[in-house]
Amino acid sequence: MDHAVTPNLSRLLGIMARLRDPARGCEWDCAQTFATISPYTIEEAYEVDDAIMRGDMAALKEELGDLLLQVVFHARMAEELGLFGFDDVAAAISAKMEARHPHVFGDEADEGQSREDRWEAAKAAERASKGAHSAMDGVALALPALMRAEKLQKRAARQGFDWPDTDTPIEKVLEEIQELRGASSEDERILEAGDLLFAAVNVVRKYGIAPEEALRAANGKFERRFRGMEALAGDTFASLPLDEQEALWQTVKRSEQ
């Protein structure tokens, strides 16, 4: 299938150039900027993930195309500004991947480090070459908050700033629960709720579990059980008292076991 890649990619680049043509293009496409397109880029990445989670390979092919279009769109806007083009983007990521895998593309011996250790060491060197001064530099602000909390904690842990066990982080969660309970204003409750969630991420991370994956699984389980309750109760579910809804929950839960 490799022989089809270049013509089809050239076709896509040509389509985007035409869409952005001020005289013959699409008014909507011409009006876009990096900032206005960015939300669509994030949305398409999530839709790729959704197709993977559902195991829908036909949808995955389509969603990967939608995501590729976002890359082409950003690259085209940058080219119009004289900054860089799609080929520069491809060249940059190619160089980065080769540099991050010297044991594959170079002569460096594989010293047996874990993939994560090797990858993070390479990224740290890249950040330093770009003038980074803090271990916190480069953790994207736009990441989902749960994922960003984990990344910040991992960065700190690699600098030695981490609890040595799981008991202490659990105690910290209990402490944060009490502080949230004792908060006296809306602003204070928001701060304490954030501290509680951040502490919970720390506990999960210390058990070697990705918080984002764990919460995703919990979301799926809750949704599945809630739909099960609705199926048992029919249209009457919302009008049932809480104790009867809880009984339905337990029924659904037992059925899964």
C-alpha positions in Angstrom: 0.0 0.0 0.0 3.0 2.3 0.3 2.9 3.2 -3.4 -0.5 5.0 -2.7 0.8 7.2 0.1 2.6 9.9 -1.8 -0.1 10.6 -4.5 -2.9 10.6 -1.9 -1.0 12.9 0.4 -0.2 15.2 -2.4 -3.9 15.3 -3.3 -4.8 16.2 0.3 -2.2 19.0 0.4 -3.6 20.3 -2.9 -7.1 20.2 -1.5 -6.1 22.2 1.5 -4.2 24.7 -0.7 -7.4 25.2 -2.8 -9.6 25.5 0.2 -7.4 28.3 1.6 -7.1 30.1 -1.7 -8.4 33.7 -1.1 -9.9 33.9 -4.6 -11.2 30.4 -5.3 -11.3 28.8 -1.9 -13.9 28.2 0.9 -14.8 31.3 2.9 -14.9 29.3 6.1 -11.6 27.6 5.6 -9.9 30.9 4.6 -11.2 32.6 7.8 -9.6 30.1 10.2 -6.5 30.6 12.3 -4.4 28.4 14.5 -6.5 29.3 17.5 -9.9 28.6 15.9 -8.7 25.3 14.4 -7.1 24.1 17.7 -10.3 22.9 19.3 -11.1 20.8 16.3 -7.6 19.3 16.4 -8.2 18.2 20.0 -11.7 16.9 19.2 -10.4 14.8 16.3 -7.7 13.2 18.6 -10.4 12.2 21.0 -12.4 10.7 18.2 -9.4 8.6 17.2 -9.2 7.4 20.7 -12.9 6.6 20.8 -12.7 4.5 17.7 -9.8 2.6 19.2 -11.7 2.0 22.5 -14.7 0.7 20.5 -12.5 -1.5 18.3 -14.0 0.0 15.2 -11.3 -0.1 12.6 -13.4 1.4 9.8 -14.1 4.4 12.1 -10.4 4.5 13.0 -9.4 4.8 9.4 -11.8 7.7 9.0 -10.9 9.4 12.2 -7.2 9.2 11.5 -7.9 10.9 8.2 -9.7 13.7 10.0 -6.8 14.1 12.4 -4.3 14.1 9.5 -6.4 16.9 7.9 -5.9 19.0 11.1 -2.1 18.6 10.7 -2.3 19.6 7.0 -4.6 22.6 7.9 -2.1 23.9 10.5 0.9 23.3 8.2 -0.8 25.2 5.4 -1.6 28.2 7.6 2.1 28.2 8.7 3.3 28.0 5.1 1.1 31.0 4.2 2.8 32.9 7.0 6.3 31.9 5.7 6.9 29.9 8.9 7.1 26.2 7.8 5.3 23.7 5.6 4.0 20.2 5.9 7.3 18.8 4.6 9.1 20.7 7.4 6.7 19.1 10.0 7.4 15.6 8.6 11.2 16.3 8.6 11.2 17.5 12.2 9.3 14.5 13.6 11.5 12.2 11.6 14.6 13.7 13.0 13.1 13.6 16.5 12.2 9.9 16.3 15.7 9.0 15.0 17.3 11.0 17.8 15.1 9.4 20.4 16.0 5.9 19.2 19.8 6.0 18.9 19.9 2.2 19.6 17.7 1.6 16.6 18.9 4.3 14.1 22.4 4.9 15.3 25.4 3.1 16.8 24.5 3.5 20.5 24.1 0.3 22.4 20.9 -0.6 24.1 21.8 -0.4 27.8 18.7 -2.1 28.9 16.8 0.9 30.2 13.1 0.8 30.2 11.4 2.5 27.2 10.1 5.2 29.5 13.5 6.0 31.1 15.1 6.2 27.6 12.3 8.3 26.2 12.2 10.7 29.1 16.0 11.2 29.1 15.8 12.1 25.4 12.9 14.5 26.0 14.7 16.1 28.9 17.8 16.7 26.7 15.5 18.2 24.0 13.9 20.5 26.5 17.3 21.6 27.8 18.5 22.4 24.3 15.5 24.6 23.9 16.4 26.6 27.0 14.1 24.8 29.6 15.2 25.6 33.2 12.6 23.7 35.2 11.5 20.1 35.3 8.0 21.4 34.9 8.7 23.0 31.5 7.0 21.4 28.6 4.0 19.9 30.3 1.3 21.1 28.0 -1.3 23.3 29.6 -4.0 22.0 27.3 -3.8 18.4 28.6 -6.8 17.0 30.5 -6.3 18.1 34.1 -6.1 14.5 35.3 -3.4 13.5 32.8 -1.5 16.8 33.5 -1.5 16.1 37.2 0.1 12.7 36.6 2.7 14.2 34.3 3.6 16.9 36.7 4.0 14.4 39.5 6.1 12.1 37.4 8.4 15.0 36.5 8.8 15.8 40.2 9.4 12.2 41.1 12.2 12.0 38.6 13.8 14.8 40.6 13.5 12.8 43.8 10.4 14.7 45.1 8.0 11.8 45.7 6.6 9.8 48.6 8.6 6.6 49.2 5.5 4.4 49.8 1.7 4.3 49.2 0.6 4.8 52.8 1.6 8.4 53.0 -0.2 9.5 49.9 -3.3 7.7 51.2 -3.0 9.7 54.4 -2.7 12.8 52.4 -6.0 12.0 50.6 -7.8 11.6 54.0 -6.3 14.9 55.1 -7.5 16.7 52.0 -11.0 15.2 52.5 -11.2 16.8 55.9 -9.9 20.1 54.6 -12.6 20.1 51.9 -15.2 19.3 54.5 -14.0 22.2 56.6 -13.9 24.7 53.8 -16.0 27.8 54.5 -16.3 29.5 51.1 -16.8 28.6 47.5 -13.3 29.7 46.6 -11.8 27.6 49.4 -13.9 24.6 48.4 -12.6 24.8 44.9 -9.0 25.0 46.1 -9.5 22.1 48.5 -11.4 20.0 45.9 -8.4 20.5 43.5 -6.0 19.4 46.3 -8.1 16.3 46.9 -8.1 15.3 43.3 -4.4 16.0 42.9 -3.7 13.8 46.0 -5.9 11.0 44.6 -3.9 11.1 41.4 -0.8 10.7 43.4 -2.1 7.6 45.2 -3.2 5.9 42.0 0.1 6.7 40.3 2.0 5.2 43.2 0.2 2.0 42.6 1.5 2.0 39.0 -1.9 2.8 37.5 -2.6 5.5 34.9 -5.2 7.7 36.5 -6.8 8.6 33.1 -7.2 4.9 32.3 -8.6 4.1 35.7 -11.2 6.9 35.6 -12.1 6.0 32.1 -12.8 2.4 33.2 -14.8 3.7 36.2 -16.9 6.0 33.9 -17.6 3.0 31.6 -18.7 0.9 34.5 -20.9 3.6 36.0 -22.6 4.2 32.6 -23.1 0.5 32.0 -24.7 0.0 35.4 -26.8 3.1 35.1 -28.2 2.0 31.8 -28.9 -1.4 33.4 -31.0 0.3 36.1 -32.9 2.3 33.5 -33.6 -0.9 31.6 -35.0 -2.6 34.7 -37.1 0.3 35.8 -38.2 1.6 32.4 -39.7 5.1 32.3 -40.4 5.1 36.1 -36.7 5.2 37.1 -36.5 9.0 37.7 -39.5 8.9 39.9 -38.3 6.1 42.2 -37.1 7.0 45.7 -33.4 6.7 46.2 -33.5 3.5 48.2 -35.3 1.7 45.3 -32.8 3.1 42.8 -30.0 1.8 45.1 -31.7 -1.6 45.1 -31.7 -1.6 41.3 -28.0 -0.6 41.4 -27.2 -3.6 43.6 -29.2 -5.9 41.3 -27.3 -4.8 38.3 -24.0 -5.1 40.1 -24.8 -8.6 41.2 -25.7 -9.6 37.7 -22.3 -8.5 36.5 -20.6 -10.7 39.1 
